[in-house]
Amino acid sequence: MRVKVPQQDSKERIKNFFEVALGFSKEQAEQEASRCLQCKDAPCVKGCPVEIDIPAFIKLIKVGKRKEALAKIKEKNNLPAVCGRVCPQEDQCELACVLNKKKIPINIGALERYASDSPERFCPPEAFPPPERFCVAVVGSGPAGLTCAADLAKMGFAVSLFESLHAAGGVLVYGIPEFRLPKKIVESEIDYIKSLGVEIKTDVLIGRTYTIEDLFKQGFKAVFLGLGAGLPQFLGIPGENLGGVYSANEFLTRVNLMKAYAFPKYATPIALGKKVAVVGGGNVAMDCARVAKRLGSEVTLVYRRTEKEMPARVEEVANAQDEGIAFQVLTQPIKVLGDEKGLVKGLECIKMELGAPDASGRRRPVPLKDSNFTIVIDTLIVAIGQNPNPLLGKVTSGLKVNDDGTVAVDKNFMTSLAGVFAGGDIITGADTVIRAMGAGKKAALAIARYLGENASPP
C-alpha cells in the first residue's frame, strides 16, 4: 500500500499558516521507497520535465542514504525542496509510474521532499568551472530564471540575475502560501544557487531600470527572460472596480510577500470581509480560498464547471474541502453588486450546465436561462488566470510578442532578438513550477551553444 503523508488536522491548520503536509519520517520514506520496482526503462524519468533519475534517488532512500539521494536529485533539479512540495507529480512522473495502472503509484513527490529536507539540504556545490566564460543576464528570479541561472553557473558562466521585487523567488515567494511552501525553504534553495556563483540583484526592473540594450552595453553576451506571468485576468463584468475586489495576484502578494497574515508583527494588513467569494477552479483559486479561511472569513469558491473539471490538483481540492471551503459549482458571476459607499455587497450569478467539449477537452459551460441568483459577500477575489506583463514588449524594439502577450521564441528558446532567450510562463502563459524549470534548463543549454558559436569572451 502507498504510504500516506501525515498532515495537520484540518480543524487546527485553518488557525495557522504552518505547513499542512508534514512530510515522511525515515521509516515511512524507506517503506514507500521499497515499493519502487526500479524499472529499467524508467517511465517516471520520461514524465519529469527536468529528467531527474527517479529510480536512483529512490533506491538511495530505501537503503538509508538520504544525503546521497539529495545529491542525485540535484544533478538535475536545483530546487528539490520546492518541487517536492508544489510539483504536480500526479500528472507527470507519478502518472507514468507503472504502479499507476493499479492507481497506487510511488509517492515520488513526498520522497523528493524527504530527501531535500535532510539536515544536509544546503550542500556545498561540487567543483564547477570558474565563471570565466562569458557574462549572462537572467531577468526574473522565478523557477525558470533560477534554474537557468544555476545551470549556466554550473557550466562556468558568470551570471547576474535581476529581480524587480525586493526579494528573490518570483511566484515562489509572492504567489504560493506559507502553508504549502514555507519561505525559509525558498530562501534555502536560493542560497544554494548563490553558492554556485550566481549574483542576484533585487529592485531592478528590466524595461525601466535598464533596457535589454543596456544589458548588452554593460557587457552581457546573452540575456534570458524568465519574467513569468504576473498580469491578472479579470471577469470583465460590471462592478469589478468596487472596493473589496482583489485580483488573486494582489491578494496573495499582500499575504505572502508582504506577510499580511502575520499582522501586527508586520504592519501590512489586508482588508478582508466576513464573507469572501473566490472565482476560479485552479491551484491559485484554492490558495486564495484557503488563505482567506485562515484569515477568519467564511469562504465560497465559485466555479463555472463541476468539481471534476477543476484544473487544480486533486490534493488541493480535497484540502480546501476539508478546511470548510464551500464549493458553488456550475455558477458564472455576471455582476458585482455594491452599496452606497462603493463597497462590495453581493455577487450576482447565473447557473450553468455542461455542453459539448471545448478546445481544452472539458465540457463547455452553457448558461441556463432565468437562473439568476445572488451570493451575499463583502469581498471578491478573482483567480481566473494570469498573462505576461506587457511592459518589456512595449519598450523593447524588435521583440516579437504574440497576441496573448507571450513572447515568441524559436525551437532553441531564442526570441526575435539575437542573443535574447526566454522561457517559462512568459512564453507559455501561466503553467506549473516544474515546467518553467524544464524550460529554464533547456534554455541554459541553448544559451551555452549560442555563446560557443557566436560570442567572444569579455
C-alpha positions as CSV (number, residue, x, y, z in Angstrom):
1,M,0.0,0.0,0.0
2,R,1.1,3.6,-0.7
3,V,2.3,5.3,2.5
4,K,0.1,8.3,3.4
5,V,1.8,11.6,4.2
6,P,1.0,12.9,7.7
7,Q,-0.9,16.2,7.8
8,Q,-2.0,18.8,10.3
9,D,-5.6,18.2,11.4
10,S,-7.9,20.4,9.3
11,K,-9.6,21.9,12.4
12,E,-6.2,23.1,13.6
13,R,-4.5,24.2,10.4
14,I,-7.2,26.7,9.5
15,K,-6.0,28.7,12.5
16,N,-2.3,28.9,11.4
17,F,-0.1,29.2,8.3
18,F,2.2,26.3,9.2
19,E,2.7,23.5,6.6
20,V,-0.3,21.3,6.0
21,A,1.7,18.3,4.8
22,L,4.2,17.3,7.5
23,G,6.5,15.0,5.4
24,F,7.7,11.5,5.8
25,S,9.6,10.1,8.7
26,K,12.7,8.0,8.0
27,E,10.7,4.8,8.4
28,Q,7.8,6.0,6.2
29,A,10.2,7.2,3.5
30,E,12.1,3.9,3.4
31,Q,8.9,1.9,3.4
32,E,7.5,3.9,0.5
33,A,10.8,3.7,-1.4
34,S,10.8,-0.1,-1.0
35,R,7.7,-0.2,-3.3
36,C,9.6,1.1,-6.3
37,L,10.1,-1.6,-8.9
38,Q,13.3,0.0,-10.3
39,C,12.1,-0.2,-13.9
40,K,14.9,-0.4,-16.4
41,D,13.1,1.8,-18.9
42,A,12.2,4.3,-16.1
43,P,9.0,5.7,-17.5
44,C,8.8,8.1,-14.5
45,V,12.0,9.8,-15.7
46,K,10.4,10.4,-19.1
47,G,7.5,12.0,-17.3
48,C,9.7,14.5,-15.4
49,P,10.2,17.9,-17.2
50,V,13.8,18.1,-15.7
51,E,14.6,14.4,-16.1
52,I,15.6,13.5,-12.5
53,D,16.9,10.0,-12.2
54,I,14.0,9.0,-10.0
55,P,14.7,5.3,-9.6
56,A,18.3,6.1,-8.5
57,F,17.4,8.6,-5.8
58,I,14.5,6.4,-4.5
59,K,16.9,3.4,-4.2
60,L,19.3,5.5,-2.1
61,I,16.4,6.5,0.2
62,K,15.5,2.8,0.5
63,V,18.9,1.9,1.9
64,G,19.1,4.9,4.2
65,K,21.3,7.2,2.1
66,R,19.3,10.4,2.4
67,K,22.1,12.8,1.7
68,E,23.2,10.9,-1.3
69,A,19.6,10.8,-2.6
70,L,19.6,14.6,-2.4
71,A,22.8,14.9,-4.3
72,K,21.4,12.6,-7.0
73,I,18.3,14.8,-7.4
74,K,20.5,18.0,-7.5
75,E,22.2,16.6,-10.6
76,K,19.1,17.7,-12.5
77,N,17.0,19.8,-10.1
78,N,18.2,22.9,-8.4
79,L,15.0,23.4,-6.4
80,P,14.2,20.0,-5.0
81,A,12.6,21.2,-1.7
82,V,10.3,23.4,-3.8
83,C,9.3,20.6,-6.2
84,G,8.8,18.1,-3.5
85,R,6.0,20.4,-2.2
86,V,4.3,22.0,-5.2
87,C,5.1,19.9,-8.3
88,P,2.0,18.2,-9.7
89,Q,3.7,14.7,-9.8
90,E,0.3,13.0,-10.3
91,D,0.2,14.5,-13.8
92,Q,3.8,13.8,-14.6
93,C,6.2,11.3,-13.1
94,E,3.6,9.5,-11.0
95,L,1.3,9.3,-13.9
96,A,4.0,7.5,-15.8
97,C,4.8,5.1,-12.9
98,V,3.9,1.5,-13.9
99,L,2.2,1.1,-10.5
100,N,-0.3,3.7,-11.6
101,K,-2.0,1.0,-13.6
102,K,-3.5,0.0,-10.2
103,K,-3.8,3.6,-9.1
104,I,-1.1,3.3,-6.4
105,P,1.9,5.0,-7.9
106,I,5.1,5.6,-5.9
107,N,4.7,8.9,-3.9
108,I,7.6,10.4,-5.7
109,G,6.9,14.0,-4.6
110,A,6.9,13.0,-0.9
111,L,10.1,11.1,-1.3
112,E,11.8,14.1,-3.1
113,R,10.7,16.3,-0.2
114,Y,12.1,13.8,2.3
115,A,15.5,13.8,0.6
116,S,15.6,17.6,0.2
117,D,14.6,18.2,3.8
118,S,17.6,16.4,5.1
119,P,19.9,18.3,7.5
120,E,22.4,18.5,4.7
121,R,20.0,20.1,2.3
122,F,22.3,23.1,1.8
123,C,25.1,21.0,0.4
124,P,28.3,22.8,-0.8
125,P,28.4,22.8,-4.6
126,E,30.6,20.5,-6.4
127,A,33.7,21.8,-8.2
128,F,32.2,23.6,-11.2
129,P,34.3,25.6,-13.7
130,P,35.2,29.1,-12.5
131,P,33.0,31.8,-14.0
132,E,35.3,33.0,-16.7
133,R,33.5,32.1,-19.9
134,F,31.0,34.9,-20.6
135,C,28.6,37.1,-18.7
136,V,24.9,36.2,-19.0
137,A,22.0,38.3,-17.6
138,V,18.9,36.4,-16.3
139,V,15.8,38.5,-15.9
140,G,13.3,37.2,-13.3
141,S,14.1,35.1,-10.3
142,G,11.1,32.7,-10.5
143,P,11.5,28.9,-11.2
144,A,12.6,29.4,-14.9
145,G,15.1,32.2,-14.1
146,L,16.6,30.4,-11.0
147,T,17.0,27.2,-12.9
148,C,18.6,28.8,-16.0
149,A,21.0,30.8,-13.8
150,A,22.1,27.8,-11.8
151,D,22.7,25.6,-14.8
152,L,24.7,28.3,-16.6
153,A,26.8,28.8,-13.4
154,K,27.5,25.1,-13.3
155,M,28.7,25.3,-16.9
156,G,31.1,28.1,-16.0
157,F,29.3,31.2,-17.0
158,A,29.3,34.4,-14.9
159,V,25.6,35.0,-14.2
160,S,23.8,38.1,-12.9
161,L,20.1,37.6,-12.1
162,F,17.8,40.6,-12.0
163,E,14.6,40.7,-9.9
164,S,12.1,43.6,-9.9
165,L,10.8,42.9,-6.4
166,H,12.8,43.3,-3.1
167,A,13.0,39.5,-2.6
168,A,14.1,36.8,-5.0
169,G,11.9,33.8,-5.8
170,G,9.2,35.2,-8.1
171,V,6.0,33.3,-7.8
172,L,7.6,31.0,-5.1
173,V,7.6,34.0,-2.7
174,Y,4.7,36.1,-3.8
175,G,2.2,33.5,-5.1
176,I,2.3,30.3,-3.1
177,P,1.1,30.4,0.5
178,E,3.3,29.7,3.5
179,F,1.3,26.6,4.4
180,R,2.1,25.0,1.0
181,L,5.7,26.4,0.6
182,P,7.4,27.9,3.6
183,K,9.5,30.9,2.6
184,K,12.5,29.6,4.6
185,I,12.6,26.7,2.2
186,V,12.7,29.0,-0.8
187,E,15.4,31.1,0.8
188,S,17.5,27.9,1.4
189,E,17.2,26.9,-2.2
190,I,18.2,30.4,-3.4
191,D,21.2,30.4,-1.0
192,Y,22.3,27.2,-2.8
193,I,22.0,28.9,-6.1
194,K,24.0,31.9,-4.8
195,S,26.7,29.5,-3.7
196,L,27.2,28.4,-7.3
197,G,28.3,31.9,-8.0
198,V,25.1,33.5,-9.2
199,E,24.8,37.2,-8.4
200,I,21.2,38.2,-7.5
201,K,20.3,41.9,-7.8
202,T,16.8,42.9,-6.5
203,D,14.8,46.0,-7.0
204,V,15.8,46.1,-10.7
205,L,13.0,46.4,-13.2
206,I,14.3,45.5,-16.7
207,G,12.5,47.7,-19.1
208,R,12.7,50.6,-16.7
209,T,15.8,50.5,-14.5
210,Y,17.7,49.0,-17.5
211,T,16.6,48.1,-21.0
212,I,17.8,44.9,-22.7
213,E,20.0,47.1,-24.9
214,D,21.6,48.5,-21.7
215,L,22.4,44.9,-20.5
216,F,24.4,44.2,-23.7
217,K,26.2,47.6,-23.3
218,Q,27.2,46.5,-19.8
219,G,29.0,43.5,-21.3
220,F,26.5,40.7,-21.1
221,K,26.7,38.4,-24.1
222,A,23.3,36.9,-23.7
223,V,20.0,37.6,-21.9
224,F,17.4,35.1,-20.6
225,L,13.9,36.4,-19.9
226,G,12.1,34.5,-17.2
227,L,9.6,37.1,-16.1
228,G,6.7,34.7,-15.6
229,A,3.0,35.7,-15.9
230,G,2.1,38.3,-13.3
231,L,-0.6,40.3,-15.1
232,P,-4.0,39.3,-13.6
233,Q,-7.1,38.5,-15.7
234,F,-10.5,39.8,-14.7
235,L,-14.0,38.7,-15.4
236,G,-15.0,41.8,-17.4
237,I,-18.3,42.2,-15.6
238,P,-19.9,45.3,-14.1
239,G,-18.8,46.2,-10.6
240,E,-15.2,44.9,-10.7
241,N,-14.0,48.3,-9.8
242,L,-15.8,48.3,-6.4
243,G,-14.0,48.5,-3.1
244,G,-13.3,44.9,-1.8
245,V,-12.5,43.4,-5.2
246,Y,-9.0,41.8,-5.4
247,S,-7.1,40.1,-8.1
248,A,-5.5,36.8,-6.9
249,N,-2.1,38.4,-7.6
250,E,-2.7,41.4,-5.3
251,F,-4.3,39.3,-2.6
252,L,-1.6,36.6,-2.5
253,T,1.3,39.1,-2.8
254,R,0.0,41.1,0.1
255,V,-0.4,38.0,2.2
256,N,2.8,36.1,1.2
257,L,5.4,38.6,0.2
258,M,4.2,41.4,2.5
259,K,3.3,39.0,5.2
260,A,-0.2,40.3,5.9
261,Y,-1.0,37.0,7.7
262,A,1.5,38.0,10.4
263,F,-0.1,41.3,11.3
264,P,0.7,43.2,13.7
265,K,4.2,41.8,13.6
266,Y,4.3,43.1,10.0
267,A,2.5,46.4,9.5
268,T,0.9,45.3,6.2
269,P,-2.6,44.2,7.0
270,I,-5.2,43.4,4.3
271,A,-8.8,44.5,4.4
272,L,-10.9,41.3,4.2
273,G,-14.6,40.9,4.9
274,K,-16.5,38.3,6.7
275,K,-18.0,36.7,3.6
276,V,-15.5,36.1,0.7
277,A,-16.1,34.7,-2.7
278,V,-13.2,33.3,-4.8
279,V,-13.8,32.9,-8.5
280,G,-11.8,30.2,-10.2
281,G,-11.0,26.5,-10.0
282,G,-7.2,26.3,-10.3
283,N,-4.5,26.0,-7.7
284,V,-4.3,29.8,-7.4
285,A,-8.1,29.9,-6.6
286,M,-7.6,27.1,-3.9
287,D,-4.7,29.1,-2.4
288,C,-6.8,32.3,-2.2
289,A,-9.7,30.5,-0.6
290,R,-7.6,28.7,1.9
291,V,-5.7,31.9,2.8
292,A,-9.0,33.8,3.3
293,K,-10.2,31.0,5.5
294,R,-7.1,31.2,7.7
295,L,-7.7,35.0,8.0
296,G,-11.1,34.3,9.6
297,S,-13.5,34.6,6.7
298,E,-16.4,32.4,5.5
299,V,-15.3,31.4,2.0
300,T,-17.3,30.3,-1.1
301,L,-15.4,29.1,-4.2
302,V,-17.4,29.9,-7.4
303,Y,-16.6,27.9,-10.5
304,R,-18.5,27.7,-13.8
305,R,-17.9,23.9,-14.4
306,T,-18.1,21.0,-12.0
307,E,-15.5,19.8,-9.5
308,K,-14.4,17.1,-11.9
309,E,-13.3,19.7,-14.4
310,M,-11.3,21.8,-11.9
311,P,-7.7,22.2,-13.1
312,A,-6.4,22.4,-9.5
313,R,-4.6,19.4,-8.1
314,V,-6.9,16.8,-6.5
315,E,-4.9,17.1,-3.3
316,E,-5.5,20.9,-3.1
317,V,-9.3,20.5,-3.8
318,A,-9.5,17.9,-1.1
319,N,-7.6,20.1,1.4
320,A,-9.9,23.1,0.6
321,Q,-13.0,21.0,1.2
322,D,-11.5,19.5,4.5
323,E,-10.9,23.1,5.6
324,G,-14.6,24.1,5.2
325,I,-14.4,25.9,1.9
326,A,-17.9,25.9,0.3
327,F,-18.0,25.0,-3.4
328,Q,-20.6,26.8,-5.6
329,V,-20.1,24.9,-8.9
330,L,-21.8,25.4,-12.3
331,T,-22.0,29.0,-11.5
332,Q,-20.9,32.1,-13.5
333,P,-20.7,35.6,-12.0
334,I,-22.3,38.3,-14.1
335,K,-22.2,41.4,-11.9
336,V,-20.6,42.6,-8.7
337,L,-23.1,44.4,-6.5
338,G,-22.2,47.4,-4.4
339,D,-23.6,49.5,-1.6
340,E,-24.0,53.3,-1.4
341,K,-20.3,53.6,-0.3
342,G,-19.0,51.8,-3.3
343,L,-18.1,48.6,-1.5
344,V,-19.0,45.0,-2.5
345,K,-22.2,43.7,-1.0
346,G,-23.0,40.8,-3.3
347,L,-22.2,38.7,-6.4
348,E,-25.0,38.2,-9.0
349,C,-24.6,34.9,-10.7
350,I,-26.2,32.6,-13.3
351,K,-26.4,28.8,-13.2
352,M,-24.7,26.8,-15.8
353,E,-24.9,23.4,-17.4
354,L,-22.2,21.5,-19.3
355,G,-22.4,21.2,-23.1
356,A,-20.0,19.9,-25.7
357,P,-16.3,19.8,-25.0
358,D,-14.3,22.9,-25.9
359,A,-10.6,23.3,-27.1
360,S,-9.4,22.3,-23.6
361,G,-11.2,18.9,-23.8
362,R,-13.5,19.9,-21.0
363,R,-17.2,20.3,-21.5
364,R,-18.2,23.9,-22.2
365,P,-20.4,25.6,-19.6
366,V,-23.6,26.9,-21.0
367,P,-25.9,29.5,-19.2
368,L,-29.3,28.4,-18.0
369,K,-32.0,30.9,-18.9
370,D,-33.6,32.8,-16.0
371,S,-31.4,31.2,-13.3
372,N,-30.0,34.4,-11.8
373,F,-29.3,34.4,-8.1
374,T,-27.2,36.4,-5.7
375,I,-24.5,35.4,-3.2
376,V,-24.1,37.8,-0.3
377,I,-20.4,38.7,0.1
378,D,-18.3,41.7,1.1
379,T,-15.0,40.6,-0.6
380,L,-14.4,39.2,-4.0
381,I,-11.1,37.6,-5.2
382,V,-10.8,36.9,-8.9
383,A,-8.5,33.9,-9.6
384,I,-9.1,33.0,-13.3
385,G,-5.6,33.2,-14.6
386,Q,-2.6,35.5,-15.4
387,N,-0.9,36.8,-18.5
388,P,2.7,38.0,-19.0
389,N,3.3,41.7,-18.1
390,P,3.3,43.7,-21.4
391,L,5.9,46.3,-20.2
392,L,9.0,44.6,-21.7
393,G,7.4,44.1,-25.1
394,K,6.3,47.7,-25.3
395,V,9.7,49.2,-24.5
396,T,11.9,46.7,-26.4
397,S,12.1,47.4,-30.1
398,G,12.1,44.3,-32.2
399,L,10.9,41.9,-29.5
400,K,8.1,39.8,-31.1
401,V,5.1,39.3,-28.8
402,N,2.2,37.0,-29.5
403,D,-1.4,38.1,-29.4
404,D,-1.9,36.6,-26.0
405,G,1.1,38.6,-24.6
406,T,3.5,35.7,-24.5
407,V,7.0,36.3,-26.0
408,A,7.6,34.4,-29.3
409,V,10.6,32.0,-29.3
410,D,12.1,29.5,-31.8
411,K,12.9,25.9,-31.0
412,N,16.1,27.0,-29.2
413,F,14.1,29.4,-26.9
414,M,15.6,32.4,-28.7
415,T,13.4,35.4,-29.2
416,S,13.3,37.6,-32.3
417,L,16.3,39.4,-30.9
418,A,19.7,37.8,-31.3
419,G,21.2,36.6,-28.0
420,V,17.9,37.1,-26.1
421,F,16.3,33.9,-24.9
422,A,13.1,33.3,-23.0
423,G,11.4,30.5,-21.1
424,G,8.7,29.6,-18.6
425,D,5.3,31.3,-18.2
426,I,6.4,34.3,-20.3
427,I,6.3,32.0,-23.4
428,T,3.6,29.6,-22.4
429,G,1.2,31.6,-20.2
430,A,0.6,30.5,-16.6
431,D,1.8,26.9,-16.1
432,T,3.5,24.8,-13.4
433,V,6.7,25.5,-11.5
434,I,8.3,22.3,-12.8
435,R,7.5,23.1,-16.5
436,A,9.0,26.5,-16.1
437,M,12.1,24.8,-14.6
438,G,12.3,22.5,-17.6
439,A,12.2,25.4,-19.9
440,G,15.0,27.1,-17.9
441,K,17.2,24.1,-18.3
442,K,16.7,23.8,-22.0
443,A,17.3,27.5,-22.5
444,A,20.5,27.3,-20.5
445,L,21.8,24.7,-22.9
446,A,20.7,26.7,-25.9
447,I,22.5,29.8,-24.5
448,A,25.7,27.8,-24.0
449,R,25.6,26.6,-27.5
450,Y,24.9,30.0,-28.8
451,L,27.8,31.6,-26.9
452,G,30.1,28.9,-28.0
453,E,29.3,29.6,-31.6
454,N,28.7,33.3,-31.7
455,A,30.2,35.3,-28.8
456,S,33.7,36.3,-27.7
457,P,34.8,36.4,-24.1
458,P,34.7,39.8,-22.5
